[in-house]
Amino acid sequence: LWRAGNNSINWRGFFAVTSLAASIYVLNQIFDVECDRANKKLFILPQKLLSLKWAFAEYLILSILAIYLAARINLLVLLLTLVGIALGITYSLRQFNLKNKAFPAIVLNGIGHGGIIFSIGLCSGQELIFINSLNVIPFIIAYSAVYILTTIPDREGDKQSGKQTITVRYGKSAALKLTILLVILAVVTAYFTQEGTIFLTGIVALPFIIGSVKKEKLVTFTNKLVVLLLSLITVVYYPV
């Protein structure tokens, strides 16, 4: 949104993209109950604090809200929102099962979390500056790397539930090497596109990712650090 020339928050866009992200998150949890139970995380559905029926209702409400709000902004945002919902369905539903496949899962996480979200912000702005669309590249690469990091501490539970993540299929060492490569690519592309958000986050996170090769506990710390840094940088753009 800031890249598109908006110095104030588009609240309709903010709630549209929040509803979209939340709907995909809920759908993924619905189909990941056994895996999350094995990994002892995201306890609300695995411990039956809420029923799956309730979760499906929440998913539908959030999806409809995202579509409605997106339609009130412009056609491009609506189309991107529909693509985001479609990606969420192909990622989570067992008929497609892309979340259980190593490389499709990486690609979809990068495009979804990095590409779709950035593009919705860009298309919600005051003007469409097409050259700024290149700035989506470091976000896609960076979020692909972050996804790979999340598969490392989850590998035992993922293996038990039959998920073939990059870590389950090729091992922790290969996953970390790919993560390091992607973060370096994200930093380089962020430098050339002048995308300070990803450049700064990547530079700070890279030493911790490299350190994770010998100390695995740094993986979880690095994931938290990345989220914190991205949030703080967003505050710089939008203090409110």
Sequence and secondary structure as in RCSB ss.txt:
>XXXX:A:sequence
LWRAGNNSINWRGFFAVTSLAASIYVLNQIFDVECDRANKKLFILPQKLLSLKWAFAEYLILSILAIYLAARINL
LVLLLTLVGIALGITYSLRQFNLKNKAFPAIVLNGIGHGGIIFSIGLCSGQELIFINSLNVIPFIIAYSAVYILT
TIPDREGDKQSGKQTITVRYGKSAALKLTILLVILAVVTAYFTQEGTIFLTGIVALPFIIGSVKKEKLVTFTNKL
VVLLLSLITVVYYPV
>XXXX:A:secstr
 TTTT SS  HHHHHHHHHHHHHHHHHHHHTTHHHHHHHT STTTTTTSS HHHHHHHHHHHHHHHHHHHHTT H
HHHHHHHHHHHHHHHHHSTTT GGGBHHHHHHHHIIIIIIIHHHHHHHTSSS  GGGGGGHHHHHHHHHHHHHHH
HTTTHHHHHHTT B HHHHH HHHHHHHHHHHHHHHHHHHHHTT HHHHHHHHHHHHHHHHTTT THHHHHHHHH
HHHHHHHHHHHH   
